[in-house]
Amino acid sequence: MRSIEDSIRCKFITCDCEIILHLYYNQSSSAGDMFETSKHSSTSFYGTLKRLAITGAITAETDPNDKRSNIYRLKDTVRERIDACCGSIAFLLDDGGSLMDHADEEADEA
């Protein structure tokens, strides 16, 4: 997906979507780990993370190994809605191919 964004200089993945996809794919993550792979500013990223937690899309729990940080998880209801609407979307974060590669594979299988 990032190769498409880079080639046409247009963002497909908003900060909200980036965080939700990361948690969908990785199950849980610290804010620092998610931010390391983000293409958004720290202000945008951390503001979005806080808003997603306040609205209930994600949960934040104190990291048992480091009480100074939180571990974030996607709420089960959000994961279920994504699965119901889109099927598994983990392939969007797969660096081994682009979204178009996966669309071509699905067409070949049909």
BELBELDA-V75134 format. One record per pair of residues at least 4 apart in sequence whose ideal C-beta (glycine too) atoms are under 8 Angstrom apart, sorted by the first residue. I is the first residue (numbers start at 1). J is the second residue. If there is no record, write none. Layout:
I/J, I/J
This chain:
1/5, 1/12, 1/13, 1/92, 1/93, 1/98, 1/99, 2/6, 2/39, 3/7, 3/98, 4/8, 4/12, 4/98, 4/99, 4/100, 5/9, 5/10, 5/11, 5/12, 5/13, 11/39, 13/17, 13/18, 13/21, 13/39, 14/18, 15/19, 15/38, 15/40, 15/44, 15/45, 15/48, 16/20, 16/48, 16/52, 17/21, 18/22, 18/38, 18/39, 18/40, 19/23, 19/34, 19/45, 19/48, 19/49, 19/52, 19/58, 19/72, 20/24, 20/52, 20/57, 20/58, 20/74, 20/78, 20/82, 21/25, 21/89, 21/92, 21/93, 22/26, 22/29, 22/34, 22/37, 22/93, 23/27, 23/28, 23/29, 23/34, 23/58, 23/72, 23/73, 23/74, 24/74, 24/79, 24/82, 24/89, 24/90, 25/90, 25/93, 27/73, 27/74, 28/71, 28/72, 28/73, 29/33, 29/34, 29/71, 29/72, 30/34, 30/63, 30/69, 30/70, 30/71, 30/72, 31/35, 31/46, 31/49, 31/69, 31/70, 31/72, 32/36, 32/69, 33/37, 34/38, 34/45, 34/49, 34/72, 35/42, 35/45, 35/46, 38/45, 40/44, 40/45, 40/48, 41/45, 42/46, 43/47, 44/48, 45/49, 46/50, 47/51, 48/52, 49/53, 49/58, 49/72, 50/54, 51/55, 52/57, 52/58, 53/57, 53/58, 53/59, 53/60, 53/72, 56/75, 57/74, 57/75, 57/78, 58/72, 58/73, 58/74, 58/75, 58/78, 59/72, 59/73, 59/75, 60/70, 60/71, 60/72, 61/70, 61/71, 61/73, 62/67, 62/69, 62/70, 62/71, 63/67, 63/68, 63/69, 63/70, 63/71, 74/78, 74/79, 75/79, 76/80, 77/81, 78/82, 79/83, 80/84, 81/85, 82/86, 82/89, 83/87, 83/88, 90/94, 91/97, 91/99, 91/102, 92/99, 94/102, 97/101, 97/102, 98/102, 99/103, 100/104, 101/105, 102/106, 103/107, 104/108, 105/109, 106/110
